[in-house]
Amino acid sequence: MALAYLLLSRYDRGETALCAVHVNHGLRGADADADEAFVREWCQRWQLPLLVYRAQPPQNPGEDWARQARYGFYRQAMAQFRASHIALAHHRDDQAETFLLHLLRGAGLTGLSGMAAESDVLGVRVIRPLLEYSRQELQTLLLQNRIPWREDASNQDKRYLRNAVRYDLLPLMEQLAPGATGRIASAAVLLREDALALDRAAETFLAQYGKERYLLLEPLRQLEKGLMHRVLRLWWQRYAGSGMQERSLSRQQTEALAALTDAPAGSQCNLPGDHHGYRGWTHLHLVGKPAQLFDYEMEGLHAFEGHGDGLFTQAMPLSMYVQCEIRSRQPGDWITPFGLKGSMPLKEYLIAKQVDAPFRDGVPLLCRGSEVLMIPGVGVGGIPPMSKKEQHIMLRWTGDMPWAQR
């Protein structure tokens, strides 16, 4: 109610369109219906457009379900009104409570940073204009303007940790050190500034050394522990996407992923949602999504000099090339490594060349039937030496080849 009143007072309705959104989760029976009726009455009085959503709770709803449902409705409302933001009414006391809740749970810098004035949550751009106001200031504002509000009866139940912090812990801290709530909220803001600086450093690192599924090992191992953990959590968030945003890495999972940097090649750790981390020879991998062929380009040059380097360029008879296809590996593939007489299974060759296992299904192969003739960035197979009797073509490969033997 305070948020609606302040926004209506602040904005010129001719320039800014405001719309209220109310979600009835269907969890508190008649009380929830009375809340909805109250909101409808006041929005009508204020001539404030209102969207009301009524959720259908599952058999055993929890806080996570309620939050997911609420933000799903927010996304619908934003699309319907073509809105840029959702404004939420979190205030300074909420910020202090959140800080203490996370502290009691052993959170690190991210958890202790509290709520941002503007952020993206589950695909919704959220602003929190009331973080500078205390609960008492907002209640005084409403009383002075004769605006009523409703209280959720469950907010009085001290079996919920947040309520115990609100009604027992924070009052005790105020008694011991008056003004504690405001200072705790201010500390969260200071920590958020530090967290943002670390986030920027992590983003810079990922831009240079990381992709969605893999991260170069050696530079990662050089990072200080705190920044390394930051990089790994940000890397996971980008890999997981918004669909798994709520399943962020725990401290234990972050530490397990970090421990892979010093583990033998082939070591793994479990991550949320049936995904896992994998330590290769050259890269750290996130595994769980279906493999995809890596992006690449190959061009054939008819005018050239030399034989090529056998990694990114290679001359071969045109008559052989026209029989080839480019694909990912299949069962039964084999290769005759350059310089050797015998053939070997492709898997054994890739292992010998230390191509990380998560890369192997996505590496493009130049094949003639089941025979592999070239693996860009790795080596060539049974391509005959150049002969003046044959017309040749030079193959040149470019693209994302993190497995490459450079």
Contacts in CASP RR format, 6 or more apart in sequence:
PFRMAT RR
TARGET T0000
AUTHOR 0000-0000-0000
METHOD contacts of the structure
MODEL  1
MALAYLLLSRYDRGETALCAVHVNHGLRGADADADEAFVREWCQRWQLPL
LVYRAQPPQNPGEDWARQARYGFYRQAMAQFRASHIALAHHRDDQAETFL
LHLLRGAGLTGLSGMAAESDVLGVRVIRPLLEYSRQELQTLLLQNRIPWR
EDASNQDKRYLRNAVRYDLLPLMEQLAPGATGRIASAAVLLREDALALDR
AAETFLAQYGKERYLLLEPLRQLEKGLMHRVLRLWWQRYAGSGMQERSLS
RQQTEALAALTDAPAGSQCNLPGDHHGYRGWTHLHLVGKPAQLFDYEMEG
LHAFEGHGDGLFTQAMPLSMYVQCEIRSRQPGDWITPFGLKGSMPLKEYL
IAKQVDAPFRDGVPLLCRGSEVLMIPGVGVGGIPPMSKKEQHIMLRWTGD
MPWAQR
1 42 0 8 1.000
1 142 0 8 1.000
1 147 0 8 1.000
1 148 0 8 1.000
1 149 0 8 1.000
2 89 0 8 1.000
2 130 0 8 1.000
2 133 0 8 1.000
2 138 0 8 1.000
2 139 0 8 1.000
2 141 0 8 1.000
2 142 0 8 1.000
2 147 0 8 1.000
2 149 0 8 1.000
3 87 0 8 1.000
3 88 0 8 1.000
3 89 0 8 1.000
3 129 0 8 1.000
3 130 0 8 1.000
4 20 0 8 1.000
4 42 0 8 1.000
4 43 0 8 1.000
4 46 0 8 1.000
4 48 0 8 1.000
5 141 0 8 1.000
5 142 0 8 1.000
5 145 0 8 1.000
5 147 0 8 1.000
6 129 0 8 1.000
6 130 0 8 1.000
6 141 0 8 1.000
7 18 0 8 1.000
7 87 0 8 1.000
7 129 0 8 1.000
8 18 0 8 1.000
8 46 0 8 1.000
8 48 0 8 1.000
11 18 0 8 1.000
17 81 0 8 1.000
17 83 0 8 1.000
18 48 0 8 1.000
18 49 0 8 1.000
19 48 0 8 1.000
19 49 0 8 1.000
19 50 0 8 1.000
19 51 0 8 1.000
19 77 0 8 1.000
19 81 0 8 1.000
19 83 0 8 1.000
20 39 0 8 1.000
20 43 0 8 1.000
20 48 0 8 1.000
20 49 0 8 1.000
20 50 0 8 1.000
20 51 0 8 1.000
21 50 0 8 1.000
21 51 0 8 1.000
21 52 0 8 1.000
21 53 0 8 1.000
21 73 0 8 1.000
21 74 0 8 1.000
21 77 0 8 1.000
21 86 0 8 1.000
22 35 0 8 1.000
22 36 0 8 1.000
22 39 0 8 1.000
22 40 0 8 1.000
22 50 0 8 1.000
22 51 0 8 1.000
22 52 0 8 1.000
22 53 0 8 1.000
23 52 0 8 1.000
23 53 0 8 1.000
23 55 0 8 1.000
23 69 0 8 1.000
23 70 0 8 1.000
23 73 0 8 1.000
24 32 0 8 1.000
24 33 0 8 1.000
24 35 0 8 1.000
24 36 0 8 1.000
24 52 0 8 1.000
24 53 0 8 1.000
24 54 0 8 1.000
24 55 0 8 1.000
25 32 0 8 1.000
25 55 0 8 1.000
25 57 0 8 1.000
25 61 0 8 1.000
25 66 0 8 1.000
25 69 0 8 1.000
25 70 0 8 1.000
26 32 0 8 1.000
26 54 0 8 1.000
26 55 0 8 1.000
26 56 0 8 1.000
26 57 0 8 1.000
27 57 0 8 1.000
27 61 0 8 1.000
27 66 0 8 1.000
28 35 0 8 1.000
28 152 0 8 1.000
28 153 0 8 1.000
28 154 0 8 1.000
31 152 0 8 1.000
31 153 0 8 1.000
34 150 0 8 1.000
35 150 0 8 1.000
35 152 0 8 1.000
36 52 0 8 1.000
38 148 0 8 1.000
38 150 0 8 1.000
39 50 0 8 1.000
39 52 0 8 1.000
40 50 0 8 1.000
40 52 0 8 1.000
42 48 0 8 1.000
42 147 0 8 1.000
43 49 0 8 1.000
43 50 0 8 1.000
44 50 0 8 1.000
49 81 0 8 1.000
51 73 0 8 1.000
51 77 0 8 1.000
51 80 0 8 1.000
51 81 0 8 1.000
53 73 0 8 1.000
53 76 0 8 1.000
53 77 0 8 1.000
55 66 0 8 1.000
55 69 0 8 1.000
55 70 0 8 1.000
55 73 0 8 1.000
57 65 0 8 1.000
57 66 0 8 1.000
58 65 0 8 1.000
64 246 0 8 1.000
67 122 0 8 1.000
68 122 0 8 1.000
68 246 0 8 1.000
71 121 0 8 1.000
71 122 0 8 1.000
71 123 0 8 1.000
71 124 0 8 1.000
72 122 0 8 1.000
72 124 0 8 1.000
74 86 0 8 1.000
74 124 0 8 1.000
75 122 0 8 1.000
75 123 0 8 1.000
75 124 0 8 1.000
77 83 0 8 1.000
77 86 0 8 1.000
78 84 0 8 1.000
78 86 0 8 1.000
78 124 0 8 1.000
78 125 0 8 1.000
84 125 0 8 1.000
85 118 0 8 1.000
85 125 0 8 1.000
85 126 0 8 1.000
85 127 0 8 1.000
86 124 0 8 1.000
86 125 0 8 1.000
86 126 0 8 1.000
86 127 0 8 1.000
87 126 0 8 1.000
87 127 0 8 1.000
87 128 0 8 1.000
87 129 0 8 1.000
88 126 0 8 1.000
88 127 0 8 1.000
88 128 0 8 1.000
89 128 0 8 1.000
89 130 0 8 1.000
90 115 0 8 1.000
90 128 0 8 1.000
90 130 0 8 1.000
90 131 0 8 1.000
91 130 0 8 1.000
91 131 0 8 1.000
91 133 0 8 1.000
91 134 0 8 1.000
91 135 0 8 1.000
91 138 0 8 1.000
92 130 0 8 1.000
92 131 0 8 1.000
92 132 0 8 1.000
92 133 0 8 1.000
92 134 0 8 1.000
92 135 0 8 1.000
92 181 0 8 1.000
92 182 0 8 1.000
92 185 0 8 1.000
93 134 0 8 1.000
93 135 0 8 1.000
93 166 0 8 1.000
93 170 0 8 1.000
93 181 0 8 1.000
93 185 0 8 1.000
94 115 0 8 1.000
94 135 0 8 1.000
95 114 0 8 1.000
95 115 0 8 1.000
95 131 0 8 1.000
95 184 0 8 1.000
95 185 0 8 1.000
95 188 0 8 1.000
96 170 0 8 1.000
96 180 0 8 1.000
96 181 0 8 1.000
96 182 0 8 1.000
96 184 0 8 1.000
96 185 0 8 1.000
96 188 0 8 1.000
97 162 0 8 1.000
97 165 0 8 1.000
97 166 0 8 1.000
97 170 0 8 1.000
98 114 0 8 1.000
98 115 0 8 1.000
98 188 0 8 1.000
99 112 0 8 1.000
99 114 0 8 1.000
99 184 0 8 1.000
99 185 0 8 1.000
99 187 0 8 1.000
99 188 0 8 1.000
100 165 0 8 1.000
100 169 0 8 1.000
100 170 0 8 1.000
100 184 0 8 1.000
101 161 0 8 1.000
101 162 0 8 1.000
101 165 0 8 1.000
102 108 0 8 1.000
102 111 0 8 1.000
102 112 0 8 1.000
102 114 0 8 1.000
103 112 0 8 1.000
104 161 0 8 1.000
104 165 0 8 1.000
108 251 0 8 1.000
109 191 0 8 1.000
109 194 0 8 1.000
109 195 0 8 1.000
109 198 0 8 1.000
110 195 0 8 1.000
110 233 0 8 1.000
112 187 0 8 1.000
112 188 0 8 1.000
112 191 0 8 1.000
113 188 0 8 1.000
113 191 0 8 1.000
113 192 0 8 1.000
113 194 0 8 1.000
113 195 0 8 1.000
114 188 0 8 1.000
114 191 0 8 1.000
114 192 0 8 1.000
115 128 0 8 1.000
115 131 0 8 1.000
115 188 0 8 1.000
116 128 0 8 1.000
116 192 0 8 1.000
117 127 0 8 1.000
117 128 0 8 1.000
117 129 0 8 1.000
117 131 0 8 1.000
118 125 0 8 1.000
118 126 0 8 1.000
118 127 0 8 1.000
118 128 0 8 1.000
119 125 0 8 1.000
119 126 0 8 1.000
120 126 0 8 1.000
122 242 0 8 1.000
122 245 0 8 1.000
122 246 0 8 1.000
123 242 0 8 1.000
123 245 0 8 1.000
130 138 0 8 1.000
131 185 0 8 1.000
134 181 0 8 1.000
134 182 0 8 1.000
142 148 0 8 1.000
142 149 0 8 1.000
154 160 0 8 1.000
155 163 0 8 1.000
155 166 0 8 1.000
156 163 0 8 1.000
156 167 0 8 1.000
157 163 0 8 1.000
158 164 0 8 1.000
158 167 0 8 1.000
158 168 0 8 1.000
170 180 0 8 1.000
170 181 0 8 1.000
173 180 0 8 1.000
173 181 0 8 1.000
173 184 0 8 1.000
174 180 0 8 1.000
174 181 0 8 1.000
177 183 0 8 1.000
198 226 0 8 1.000
198 227 0 8 1.000
198 230 0 8 1.000
199 230 0 8 1.000
199 234 0 8 1.000
201 227 0 8 1.000
201 230 0 8 1.000
202 227 0 8 1.000
202 230 0 8 1.000
202 231 0 8 1.000
202 234 0 8 1.000
203 234 0 8 1.000
205 219 0 8 1.000
205 223 0 8 1.000
205 227 0 8 1.000
205 231 0 8 1.000
206 215 0 8 1.000
206 231 0 8 1.000
206 234 0 8 1.000
206 235 0 8 1.000
206 238 0 8 1.000
208 219 0 8 1.000
209 215 0 8 1.000
209 216 0 8 1.000
209 219 0 8 1.000
209 220 0 8 1.000
210 216 0 8 1.000
210 235 0 8 1.000
211 400 0 8 1.000
211 402 0 8 1.000
212 238 0 8 1.000
212 239 0 8 1.000
212 286 0 8 1.000
213 239 0 8 1.000
213 285 0 8 1.000
213 286 0 8 1.000
213 287 0 8 1.000
213 289 0 8 1.000
213 358 0 8 1.000
214 283 0 8 1.000
214 284 0 8 1.000
214 285 0 8 1.000
214 286 0 8 1.000
214 356 0 8 1.000
214 358 0 8 1.000
214 359 0 8 1.000
214 402 0 8 1.000
215 231 0 8 1.000
215 235 0 8 1.000
215 283 0 8 1.000
215 284 0 8 1.000
215 285 0 8 1.000
216 282 0 8 1.000
216 283 0 8 1.000
216 402 0 8 1.000
217 261 0 8 1.000
217 279 0 8 1.000
217 280 0 8 1.000
217 282 0 8 1.000
217 283 0 8 1.000
217 284 0 8 1.000
218 282 0 8 1.000
220 228 0 8 1.000
220 231 0 8 1.000
220 261 0 8 1.000
220 284 0 8 1.000
221 261 0 8 1.000
221 262 0 8 1.000
223 231 0 8 1.000
225 258 0 8 1.000
228 258 0 8 1.000
228 261 0 8 1.000
229 254 0 8 1.000
229 255 0 8 1.000
229 258 0 8 1.000
232 249 0 8 1.000
232 254 0 8 1.000
232 257 0 8 1.000
232 258 0 8 1.000
233 248 0 8 1.000
233 249 0 8 1.000
233 254 0 8 1.000
235 286 0 8 1.000
236 248 0 8 1.000
236 249 0 8 1.000
236 257 0 8 1.000
236 271 0 8 1.000
236 286 0 8 1.000
237 245 0 8 1.000
237 248 0 8 1.000
239 275 0 8 1.000
239 286 0 8 1.000
240 247 0 8 1.000
240 248 0 8 1.000
240 272 0 8 1.000
240 275 0 8 1.000
244 272 0 8 1.000
244 273 0 8 1.000
247 272 0 8 1.000
247 273 0 8 1.000
248 272 0 8 1.000
249 257 0 8 1.000
249 271 0 8 1.000
249 272 0 8 1.000
253 269 0 8 1.000
253 270 0 8 1.000
253 271 0 8 1.000
253 272 0 8 1.000
256 269 0 8 1.000
256 270 0 8 1.000
257 269 0 8 1.000
257 271 0 8 1.000
257 277 0 8 1.000
257 284 0 8 1.000
259 269 0 8 1.000
260 267 0 8 1.000
260 268 0 8 1.000
260 269 0 8 1.000
260 277 0 8 1.000
260 278 0 8 1.000
260 279 0 8 1.000
260 284 0 8 1.000
261 279 0 8 1.000
261 284 0 8 1.000
263 279 0 8 1.000
264 279 0 8 1.000
265 279 0 8 1.000
265 280 0 8 1.000
265 281 0 8 1.000
265 354 0 8 1.000
265 356 0 8 1.000
266 278 0 8 1.000
266 279 0 8 1.000
266 280 0 8 1.000
266 357 0 8 1.000
267 278 0 8 1.000
267 279 0 8 1.000
268 276 0 8 1.000
268 277 0 8 1.000
268 278 0 8 1.000
268 279 0 8 1.000
268 287 0 8 1.000
269 276 0 8 1.000
269 277 0 8 1.000
270 276 0 8 1.000
270 277 0 8 1.000
271 277 0 8 1.000
271 286 0 8 1.000
274 288 0 8 1.000
275 286 0 8 1.000
275 287 0 8 1.000
275 288 0 8 1.000
275 289 0 8 1.000
276 286 0 8 1.000
276 287 0 8 1.000
276 288 0 8 1.000
277 284 0 8 1.000
277 285 0 8 1.000
277 286 0 8 1.000
277 287 0 8 1.000
278 284 0 8 1.000
278 285 0 8 1.000
278 286 0 8 1.000
278 287 0 8 1.000
278 356 0 8 1.000
278 357 0 8 1.000
278 358 0 8 1.000
279 285 0 8 1.000
280 356 0 8 1.000
280 357 0 8 1.000
280 358 0 8 1.000
281 354 0 8 1.000
281 356 0 8 1.000
282 354 0 8 1.000
282 356 0 8 1.000
282 402 0 8 1.000
282 403 0 8 1.000
283 356 0 8 1.000
283 358 0 8 1.000
283 359 0 8 1.000
283 402 0 8 1.000
285 356 0 8 1.000
285 358 0 8 1.000
285 359 0 8 1.000
287 358 0 8 1.000
291 328 0 8 1.000
291 358 0 8 1.000
291 361 0 8 1.000
291 362 0 8 1.000
292 362 0 8 1.000
293 327 0 8 1.000
293 328 0 8 1.000
293 362 0 8 1.000
293 364 0 8 1.000
294 359 0 8 1.000
294 362 0 8 1.000
294 363 0 8 1.000
294 364 0 8 1.000
294 399 0 8 1.000
294 400 0 8 1.000
294 401 0 8 1.000
295 399 0 8 1.000
295 400 0 8 1.000
296 364 0 8 1.000
296 376 0 8 1.000
296 397 0 8 1.000
296 398 0 8 1.000
296 399 0 8 1.000
296 400 0 8 1.000
296 401 0 8 1.000
297 397 0 8 1.000
297 398 0 8 1.000
297 399 0 8 1.000
298 326 0 8 1.000
298 364 0 8 1.000
298 366 0 8 1.000
298 376 0 8 1.000
298 395 0 8 1.000
298 396 0 8 1.000
298 397 0 8 1.000
298 398 0 8 1.000
299 395 0 8 1.000
299 396 0 8 1.000
300 393 0 8 1.000
300 394 0 8 1.000
300 395 0 8 1.000
300 396 0 8 1.000
301 393 0 8 1.000
301 394 0 8 1.000
301 395 0 8 1.000
301 396 0 8 1.000
302 393 0 8 1.000
302 394 0 8 1.000
304 315 0 8 1.000
304 394 0 8 1.000
306 315 0 8 1.000
306 386 0 8 1.000
307 314 0 8 1.000
307 315 0 8 1.000
307 386 0 8 1.000
308 314 0 8 1.000
308 315 0 8 1.000
308 394 0 8 1.000
310 338 0 8 1.000
310 374 0 8 1.000
310 379 0 8 1.000
310 380 0 8 1.000
311 376 0 8 1.000
311 377 0 8 1.000
311 378 0 8 1.000
311 379 0 8 1.000
311 404 0 8 1.000
311 405 0 8 1.000
311 406 0 8 1.000
312 376 0 8 1.000
312 377 0 8 1.000
312 396 0 8 1.000
312 397 0 8 1.000
312 398 0 8 1.000
312 404 0 8 1.000
313 394 0 8 1.000
313 395 0 8 1.000
313 396 0 8 1.000
313 397 0 8 1.000
314 374 0 8 1.000
314 380 0 8 1.000
314 383 0 8 1.000
314 394 0 8 1.000
314 395 0 8 1.000
315 386 0 8 1.000
315 392 0 8 1.000
315 393 0 8 1.000
315 394 0 8 1.000
315 395 0 8 1.000
316 373 0 8 1.000
316 374 0 8 1.000
316 383 0 8 1.000
316 392 0 8 1.000
316 393 0 8 1.000
316 395 0 8 1.000
317 383 0 8 1.000
317 384 0 8 1.000
317 387 0 8 1.000
317 390 0 8 1.000
317 391 0 8 1.000
317 392 0 8 1.000
317 393 0 8 1.000
318 390 0 8 1.000
318 391 0 8 1.000
318 392 0 8 1.000
318 393 0 8 1.000
319 390 0 8 1.000
319 391 0 8 1.000
320 368 0 8 1.000
320 373 0 8 1.000
320 383 0 8 1.000
320 384 0 8 1.000
321 393 0 8 1.000
321 395 0 8 1.000
323 368 0 8 1.000
324 366 0 8 1.000
324 367 0 8 1.000
324 368 0 8 1.000
324 373 0 8 1.000
325 366 0 8 1.000
325 367 0 8 1.000
325 368 0 8 1.000
325 369 0 8 1.000
326 364 0 8 1.000
326 365 0 8 1.000
326 366 0 8 1.000
326 367 0 8 1.000
327 364 0 8 1.000
327 365 0 8 1.000
327 367 0 8 1.000
328 361 0 8 1.000
328 362 0 8 1.000
328 363 0 8 1.000
328 364 0 8 1.000
328 365 0 8 1.000
329 346 0 8 1.000
329 347 0 8 1.000
329 360 0 8 1.000
329 361 0 8 1.000
329 362 0 8 1.000
329 363 0 8 1.000
329 365 0 8 1.000
329 372 0 8 1.000
330 370 0 8 1.000
332 345 0 8 1.000
332 346 0 8 1.000
332 370 0 8 1.000
333 345 0 8 1.000
333 346 0 8 1.000
333 365 0 8 1.000
333 367 0 8 1.000
333 370 0 8 1.000
333 371 0 8 1.000
333 372 0 8 1.000
334 343 0 8 1.000
334 344 0 8 1.000
334 345 0 8 1.000
334 346 0 8 1.000
334 370 0 8 1.000
334 371 0 8 1.000
334 372 0 8 1.000
335 343 0 8 1.000
335 344 0 8 1.000
335 346 0 8 1.000
335 349 0 8 1.000
335 371 0 8 1.000
335 372 0 8 1.000
335 373 0 8 1.000
335 375 0 8 1.000
335 381 0 8 1.000
335 382 0 8 1.000
336 342 0 8 1.000
336 343 0 8 1.000
336 344 0 8 1.000
336 371 0 8 1.000
336 381 0 8 1.000
336 382 0 8 1.000
337 344 0 8 1.000
337 349 0 8 1.000
337 379 0 8 1.000
337 381 0 8 1.000
338 379 0 8 1.000
338 380 0 8 1.000
338 381 0 8 1.000
338 382 0 8 1.000
338 383 0 8 1.000
346 365 0 8 1.000
346 372 0 8 1.000
347 360 0 8 1.000
349 372 0 8 1.000
350 360 0 8 1.000
350 363 0 8 1.000
350 375 0 8 1.000
350 378 0 8 1.000
353 375 0 8 1.000
353 378 0 8 1.000
353 379 0 8 1.000
353 405 0 8 1.000
354 405 0 8 1.000
355 363 0 8 1.000
355 378 0 8 1.000
355 403 0 8 1.000
356 403 0 8 1.000
359 402 0 8 1.000
359 403 0 8 1.000
363 375 0 8 1.000
363 376 0 8 1.000
363 378 0 8 1.000
363 403 0 8 1.000
364 375 0 8 1.000
364 376 0 8 1.000
364 397 0 8 1.000
365 372 0 8 1.000
365 374 0 8 1.000
365 375 0 8 1.000
366 372 0 8 1.000
366 373 0 8 1.000
366 374 0 8 1.000
366 375 0 8 1.000
366 376 0 8 1.000
366 395 0 8 1.000
367 373 0 8 1.000
371 382 0 8 1.000
372 381 0 8 1.000
373 380 0 8 1.000
373 381 0 8 1.000
373 382 0 8 1.000
373 383 0 8 1.000
374 380 0 8 1.000
374 381 0 8 1.000
374 383 0 8 1.000
374 395 0 8 1.000
376 397 0 8 1.000
376 401 0 8 1.000
376 404 0 8 1.000
377 397 0 8 1.000
377 401 0 8 1.000
377 403 0 8 1.000
377 404 0 8 1.000
377 405 0 8 1.000
377 406 0 8 1.000
378 403 0 8 1.000
378 404 0 8 1.000
378 405 0 8 1.000
379 405 0 8 1.000
386 392 0 8 1.000
END
